[in-house]
Amino acid sequence: MLDTLDAAAVRRWCAGGLAALKRHQGEIDQLNVYPVPDGDTGTNLVLTLTSAQQALAMDLDTLPDSGPTAHGHALRLMAQGALLGARGNSGVILSQILRGFADEVAGVPAVRGREFAAALRCGTTAAYTAVARPVEGTLLTVVAAAAAAAERADTDDLPTVARGAARAAAEALTRTPEQLPALAHAGVVDAGGRGLCVLLDALVEVLTGESAPAPTPAPTPRSARPAATVARETGSDEYAYEVQFLLDAGAEAVAELRRALDALGDSLVVVGDGREPTGTWNVHVHVNDVGAAVEAGVAAGRPYRISVTRFADQPEPPPGPAEAGRAAVVVATGGGIADLFAAEGATVLPGNPSTGELLDAIRSTGAARVVVLPNDANTEAVASVAAREAHRHGIKVSVVPTRSPVQALAALAVRDGDRRFEDDVIAMAEAAGACRYAEVCHASREALTVAGPCRPGDVLALVEGEVHLIGTDLTDTCAAVVDRMLGGGGELVTLLAGVDAPAGLTDAVRAHVARRWPFVEVHAYPGGQPFYPLLVGIE
């Protein structure tokens, strides 16, 4: 039994937690609420904690001459490694939990039960703070339940407090379907919350030397269920401006700022560096009243590097030469897609990058102003963290929320280095938003989608992330989804063939468009992306 969490225990916890996550990786990945093969929360958590362990292994013994204790230094290394290696929303939130935990106990002589409870509460607060509109029934709910149980224990006995926290987390996990309809419909618990339970069980094992009791297996998806709906991460079209600034202010002033900005708009993210009493905060919000947002920052402290982006219709000038001080970083899965982006002068990063990998790519461009095109929702969250980190290095980064490579191609086509950087980002965001996209894949499991029931092997055509068509023949379904999309208008069709696409697929779709839509232009390229035999863009 250990009565304190020392540096060696932190290292064993990180290693044991990583090993446990690897054992449960497939199970957590299966807690996917959609019938396409891209559920990867378990994988993202493994990669996030792998980065944390690497940071510990490289730097654990280099304790600063002044500052945190040995255990505090180890925890901060673990948190920083997780931040730089964070993948997906769950990875980003986990890094914030670890950061808050580390900040709370970095200076205390020993981490016993009460100190552990306070640290877990601080980690919970940091996680909730990082999410503008927290949703219950997620990882946030599970960590909050663990923190509350640790506080209720009210003892210095560390194993007792840790056991109580782990038990409460497991109980909260079972209740997540009652809080989030998408989970209830799918018959699963929250994947991120499940990952946190695995990590807390690993900590109990380190502290007690006893293997955690075999947990009740997490529910697997039902054989048929309604399609899940996911909260829009990029905000509502109701708001016309994106306002970003750095702010030097105290925590109490920032709390009031959050309330003021939340009343003005959405997509609110405020993340601090953890310094006391006055720290540096990165503020991001979508609003209609720019002046009121900036005034709220002035009332809170000292705002600087103020950036305003307008999401309004603007004429699209012809492409021009790239400016030396600018660059584009694009995330691409597939060799052919990567070649297309490289031909446009972009720095290309393989799919599902970590925060640190994105930051390295941004810095490697040598440019002072960089636009990032993430091409999926999970990478968008990671790109936002990388952008905030890049600001610390004096690099201005704007993330255009592309969800598909075809949108990124549309955005890069309108780049113009002769425009102001902010205006160029607006034009790219406008072009990406005007490009409707579709994905065609094979169903990996039975499900009840908005287009009806599907079975493994059925061909699914997803438009803007929702299943619109279910077929049995790949070519016919591809042609049908293009017809459906062109029915809403369009002059240019872009086709990207996947690595598993049968020979002649894009030729067949091109011929179909030529017959049905003779005035529509078609561009087809070998994309090489996995899972999706065809990606479609309509402009």
N, C-alpha and C positions, 0 to 999 in steps of 0.2 A: 504494500500500500504506500502511495506517495501522499504526503500531506501538503505539498506545494507543487506548483507547476514551474519547474526550473527550465533552463535552456535545453538541457538534454532531453527533458520530457517533451518540450516543444518540438524538437527534431524528431523524436520517435512518433509523436502524434501526427506530424505532417507525413512521415513515411508510411505509418500505419493507415492513416486516412486515405492516402493515395492508393495503397494496395487494396483497401476495402472498396473504394470506388471502382477500381478496375474489376474486382469480382462482381460488382453489381452493375457494371456499365451497361451491359446488354439489357438487363431488366429495366433500368431507368430510361434507356433509349426507347424501350417499348411503350413507355407511358406517353405515347403520342396520340393526339386526338384527331388525327387526319389520316386518310388511307393512302398516303404517298410515302415513299421510303426515305424520309428526311428527319425523323425524330432523333435528335442528337444531344439532348440535355446531359445524359450520362457521359458522353464523349467530351462535351465541352467542359464539364466539371473535372474530368480526369486531366485534360490538357491544362486547365487553370491551376490545379494543384501540382501538376508536374512542374510548372514554372516556379511555383512557390518552393518546392523542394530543391530545385536547382539553385535558387537564390540562397537558401540555407546552406547547401553543400559548398557553395563557392565562397561564402562570406561569413559563416557562423563564428569563426574564431577571431575576427578582426573587430573586437569590441572597442568603440571610441574611448578616448581618454576621459571625456566628460560626457554626460548625457544619460541615456537610459541604462538600466541594469542589464545584466547578461540575458535574463529571460525577456526583458523588454526589447532588447536589440534583436534577439532571435524572432520574436513575434513581429517586429516591424519589417524584418527581412522577408518573413513569410508573407506578410500583407503586401509589401511592395512587389514581390515576385508574382503574387496572385493578380495584382492590378495590371502588371505589364503582360501577363500571360492570359488575362481574362478573355474567355470566348463566350459569346452569347449573353443573354440577359442574366441567366443564373450565375454565370461566372463573374460578371460585373458586380452583381449584388453580393455574392460571396466575398469578393475582394473588399467591399465596403464593410461587411461584418467583421472581417479580420482586421481591417484598419482601425475601426472603432474599438475593438477588443484590445489591440496593441496600445493604442493611445491611452487607454484607461489605466493600464497596469505597468507602463514602461518605467515609471519612477518609483513604484512601491517596492519595499524590500522583499516581500514574499507574496505569492499569489495563493492564498488559501480560499476557503469556501466563499466568504463574503466578498473578497476581492474578485473572485471568479464571477460571482453574480453581478457585481457592478460592471465588470468588463463585458459580460454578455449583454447587459442592458445598453451599454454604450455602443456595442456593435449593432444591436437592433435599431437604435436611434439613427446611426449612420446609414444603415440600409434604407430605412424609411425616408430619410432625408434625401437620399440620392434619387428617389422615385417621386416624380411630381404628383402623380395621382395613384397612390398605392391601391392595389386591388387585393382584397382579402381572399383566402383560399389558395394562396401562393406561398413561396418560400418565405415571404415577409411574415405571414401569419404563423408559420411554424417556428421561426426564430423568436418571435414575440412570446409565444407560449413557453418556449424553453427559458427565456429570460425571466418571465414571471414566476415560473416554478423555482428557479434558482433563488430568487429573492424571497419567496415564501419559506424556503428551507431555513433561512436565518441562522446559519451555523458556519463555523470556520472549518468544519470537516469537509475537505475538498471532494473526496470520492462520493460522499452523500449528496452534495450539491450537484455534482456532475451527473450522477445517476438520476436525480430528480429532473434535471433539465432534459436529459435524453428521453426519459419516460414521457414527459409532457410533450416533447416534440413529436414523438410517435403517435400519441393520442390526438394531437392537433392535426397531424397528417391524415388520420382516418376521417376527420371532419371536413377536409377541404372540399370534397364533392358537394357537401351541403351549402358551401359558401360560393362556389363558382359553378354556374349551370353547365358550362362546357365540360367540366370534369364529370358531373353527374350524368350527363347524356352519354359520355364516352365510357362511363363505368370505370374510371381510373382515379388515382390520387395525383396530387401535383408532383411533377418530376423533380423540380428544384428542391421542394420540401423533402422529398425522399432522399435526395443526395445529402442534405444537411443532417438528416437522421443517421445516415451511414457515418458521417464524420463525427457526430457526437458519440455514437457507439464506440468508434475507434478511440476517442479520448478516454472514455470510461475504461476501456481495456488497458490503455497505457497507465492509468492511475491505479487500477486495482490489480493488474496482472491476471485478470480473469477474462476469458472470452465472453463477449456479449452473448446473451441468449439468442437462439435462432429467432429472427424476427418473423412476424407473419408476412408471407410473401405479398409484395405489392400487387394490387389487382391488375390483371392484364386487360387490354381493351376488349370490349364485347364484340361479338361477331358481327353485330349490326348496330349502328348508332347514328344519330344525326351528325352532320358536319359541325365542327366547332367554329365559333366565331371568335376572333381575336381582336382585342382593343387596338384601335388605330394608333400606331406609335408615333407617327409624324404629325399628329394634330389635325384639327378640323379645318376645312376650307373656309370656315367663317372668318378666320383671322388673316389679315393681308400682309403683315410685316413680321419678320424675325428680328428680334433685338438681342444682341449679345454684348456683354462687357465684363471686364474684370473689376473686382470691388475689394477695397481694403476696408474691413468693418468688423465689429464684434459680433458674437453669436446672437445676442439678444436683438440687435438691430437687424440682422439677417432674418431672424424668425419673423419680424414684422414685415420685412421686405417680401418674404414668401407669401404672406397673407395678402399683401397689396397686389402683387403680380398675379397671384392665382385668381383674384377677382377681375383682373383685366384681360386674361387670355388663357391659353393652354400650352401644352408642350413645355411646361416649366421644369427646369433642371437647375438646381443650385448645389454645387459641390465645393467644399472647402479643403484646405491643405492641413487642417487639424491644429494649426498653431493657435496659441492663446496668449494674451486675451484678444488680440486683434490678428486676424488671419486674412489670407487672400482667397477670394471666392470667385468661381466662374459662374456667371448668370446667363441663362438662356431662356427665352420665352417668345411665344407667338402672340401678337396683339394687333389691335386696330389703332390704338392711341399710343404712338411712339413716345410723344412728349411725356405722357403720364408715366410710362415705364422708366424712362431715364430719370424723371424727377423722383420716383420712388427710390432709385439707386442713390441719388444725391442726398436724399433724406436719411439713408442708411449709413452712408460713409463716403468714400472717395472712389467713384467709378472712373475707369479709364479704358483705353482701347475699345471704345464704343463702336459697334458695328450694327448697321441697319440694312436688312435685305428686304426688298419689296417683291412679293409674289403676285405681281400684276401682269396683265397682257402687255407685251412690248413687241415692236417689230423685230423681226429676226434678220439682222444684217448678214451679208455673205461672210463665210469664214475668212479669216485673215491670218497672217503669220503669227506664230507664238512669240510671246514676250519672254526675254531671257530670264526675268525674275519670277516666272510663273511655271507651274508644273501641274500635272494631273496624275493621281494614283488611283488605279482601278483594280478591284478584286475580281479575279476571273477563274472559273473552273472549266478547264478544257483547253487543250493546246491550240486548237483553231481560233477560239475566242481570244486567247492571250495574244496570238499573232495579229489579230485585227486591231486590238487596242495598242499594241506596240507600234503598228504602222501609223497610228494616229499620234504618236509621240508620247504616249502615256507610259508611266512606270507601272508594271503589272505585278500583282502579288497573287499567289495561289489562294484558292478558296478557303474560307474559315480561318483567317489569320488571327493571331493574338494581338492584344493591344501593343505589346512591344514590337512585334513584327511590322505592324502598320506604322508605328512611330519611326522605326528604323527606315522604312521605305520613304516616308515623308522627308526625313532628314537627308536621306541619300540623294534626293533630287537636287539639293543645293539651292533650292528656290526659297524666296521669302514669302511667297503666297502660293498655296497649294489647294487644289480642289480634290476631294476624295469621292469616288463613286463606288459604294459598297456592294450594290447589286443583290442584297437580301436583307431581311429585317434584323436578323441576329448580328450580322456584321455591321449594320448601321449603329447599333448600340455600342459596339466595340470601337467603331470609327469616331464616335462622339467623345469617348474617353481619350483616344489617341489625339484628337484635335485639341482637347484641353491641355494635355501634356505638351503638345507641340508649342502652344502659346508660351509655355515657360522658357522655351528655347528661342523665342522671338519670331516664330513662324506663324503667319496667319493662315488658318485652315478653315475651309468651308466644306461641309458635307452635303452633297446633293443626294436626297433620299431615293436613289434608284433601287428598284426591286428586281430588275431583270437586266441581263447584258444588252438586250435590244434597246432598253431605255438609255443605257450608258453610251451606246453607239450614237443614238440620236443627240445626246447632250454634247458629246465630243465634236459632232459635225458642225455645231454652231459656235465653237470657241473662237474668240477673236481677241488677240493680244493687244489690239489698238484701243480696246474699250477699257474703262475702269474695271478693276478686278471684281468689285461688287456687282457692277452691271453685267459683267460676263457670267458670273454665277447665277444671276437672275435669269439670263437667257438660257443657260444650260438647264436650270431647274424647270423652266417653262417648256423647253423641248422634250425633256424627259417625261414631264407630266402629260404632254400631248401625245406621247407614244403609248398606245394600249398594247398590252402584252398577254401572251398565252403560253401555256406549257402543256405538252402532251406526254403522258407517261403510262405505265401499266400499274394497276392497283396492286398493292402488296398484301391486302387483307380485305375481308368483307366489311362493308360499311353501308350505312344509309346516308347518302349525300343529298344535297339540295336538288340534284338532278335525278334522284332515285337510288335504288340499291345497286351496289356493285359487288363483284366477286373477284378473288385473286386472279390476275391475268387480264381482266377487262382493261380496255383502253380508256383512259380518262383525259378529257380536255378541260384544263383549268384556265379560266379567263380572269385576270386580276386576282388570282389566288382562290377562286371559287370554282367548283366542278360545274361545268355547263353542259357537257355531253359525256355520255357513256357509250362506248361501242365495242365491237369485237374485232374490227379490221383497222389496223393502224393507219393505212393510207386514206381510207374513207373518212375516218374520224378527223384526221389532220385537214383534209379538204373541207369537211363540214364546219370545223371551228373557224377556218379562214372565211368561209361564206358568212357565218354568223357575225363575225367581227366587221367585215366589209359592208354588211347590211347597215351599219351605223355610220358609214362614210370612211373614206381613206383613199390615198393616192399612191402610197408606197408600202409594199409588203417586204419584210426582212425575215428570212428563214435561216435558222442555225441548226444544222443536223448534228445529232448526238453521236457519241462513240458507238452506240449499239444500233444506230439507225440502219435499216436495210438499204442496200444499194438501190439507187433510183428514187428514193422517197421524195427528196426535194424537187427532182425533175417532174415527178408525177403531180405534185402540188402546184408547181409552176405552170404545167400544161393545163391543169384544171382552172387556175386563175385566168390564164389567157383565153380560155373558152367562155367562162362565165363573166369575167370582168376585164374586157379587152383594153380598157384605158388605164388599168392599174399597172404600175411598174413593180417588178419582183426582183429582189436581190437575194441570192442563196449562197451560203458559205458553210464549209465544214467546221462546226463548232467544237466537237470533241467532248462535249459535256456529258457526265454520267447521269443515269437515272431517266433523263428526258430525251427521247429520240428526236424531238423537234421543239424548238423555241420559236415563237412567232411574234413579230412586232408589226403594228399597223400605224402608219403616220398619214 
